[in-house]
Amino acid sequence: GTITAGGTAQNVFGTATGRAGFQIANLDTTEVMWISLTGTATAGAVGSYPLAPATATTFAGLSSYYSNYGFNTALSVVAATTAHKFSCTRW
């Protein structure tokens, strides 16, 4: 996916029953992306978690978040730049 409007939080997925888990990775090589499962993702705020940018050419240090438990909440993300890339898989 991509950030559709820089600086504005968006949901990667909404609430749903029966979800078992997900993994999200920050594919951008220049800036942090913030995620939240408890509300709207906000840079530097309580309840939001930073995913650091990866190394430009090798993606060494790729930052991701993995959850393998059942939940019924949306996943909110925010980054400063429009078209910031991320990858997310849910199951």
C-alpha positions as CSV (number, residue, x, y, z in Angstrom):
1,G,0.0,0.0,0.0
2,T,0.9,3.7,0.0
3,I,0.0,6.7,2.1
4,T,-2.7,8.6,0.2
5,A,-2.2,11.9,1.9
6,G,1.1,12.7,3.7
7,G,0.6,13.6,7.4
8,T,-3.0,12.2,7.4
9,A,-3.7,8.9,9.1
10,Q,-5.5,6.2,7.1
11,N,-6.7,2.7,7.9
12,V,-4.8,-0.2,6.2
13,F,-7.7,-2.4,7.2
14,G,-10.9,-1.9,9.2
15,T,-12.5,-3.8,12.1
16,A,-13.4,-7.4,11.4
17,T,-14.2,-10.5,13.5
18,G,-12.2,-13.6,13.0
19,R,-8.9,-12.0,12.0
20,A,-6.0,-14.1,13.4
21,G,-3.1,-11.7,12.8
22,F,-1.1,-9.4,10.5
23,Q,2.4,-8.2,9.6
24,I,3.2,-4.7,8.3
25,A,6.6,-3.4,7.1
26,N,7.8,0.1,6.3
27,L,9.2,-0.1,2.8
28,D,10.2,3.6,2.6
29,T,13.9,4.3,2.9
30,T,13.8,7.9,4.1
31,E,11.2,8.3,6.9
32,V,9.5,6.7,9.8
33,M,5.9,5.3,9.5
34,W,3.7,5.2,12.6
35,I,1.0,2.5,13.3
36,S,-1.7,2.2,15.9
37,L,-4.2,-0.6,16.8
38,T,-5.9,1.5,19.5
39,G,-7.0,4.6,17.5
40,T,-5.6,7.1,15.0
41,A,-1.9,6.7,14.3
42,T,-0.1,9.9,15.3
43,A,3.7,10.5,15.2
44,G,5.2,10.5,18.7
45,A,1.8,9.8,20.5
46,V,1.0,7.3,23.2
47,G,-0.5,4.2,21.5
48,S,1.4,4.7,18.2
49,Y,4.5,2.7,17.3
50,P,7.2,3.8,15.0
51,L,8.5,1.6,12.1
52,A,12.0,2.9,11.1
53,P,13.0,3.3,7.5
54,A,15.1,0.6,5.9
55,T,18.6,1.0,4.3
56,A,18.2,2.4,0.8
57,T,19.7,-0.2,-1.5
58,T,19.6,-3.4,0.6
59,F,16.6,-3.0,2.9
60,A,18.9,-4.1,5.8
61,G,17.2,-3.3,9.0
62,L,13.7,-3.5,7.5
63,S,11.3,-2.4,10.3
64,S,8.1,-4.4,10.7
65,Y,5.4,-5.2,13.2
66,Y,4.0,-8.7,13.6
67,S,0.9,-9.8,15.5
68,N,-0.4,-13.3,15.8
69,Y,-3.4,-13.0,18.0
70,G,-7.1,-12.6,17.3
71,F,-8.4,-9.0,17.4
72,N,-11.2,-6.9,16.1
73,T,-9.6,-3.4,15.6
74,A,-8.6,-1.3,12.6
75,L,-4.9,-0.7,11.8
76,S,-4.2,3.0,11.4
77,V,-0.9,4.3,9.7
78,V,0.6,7.7,9.1
79,A,3.7,9.0,7.5
80,A,4.8,12.5,6.4
81,T,5.0,11.9,2.7
82,T,2.3,11.1,0.2
83,A,3.1,7.8,-1.7
84,H,5.1,6.4,1.3
85,K,5.3,2.7,0.6
86,F,4.4,-0.1,3.0
87,S,3.5,-3.8,2.8
88,C,0.8,-5.5,4.9
89,T,-0.5,-9.0,5.1
90,R,-3.4,-10.1,7.3
91,W,-4.9,-13.5,8.0
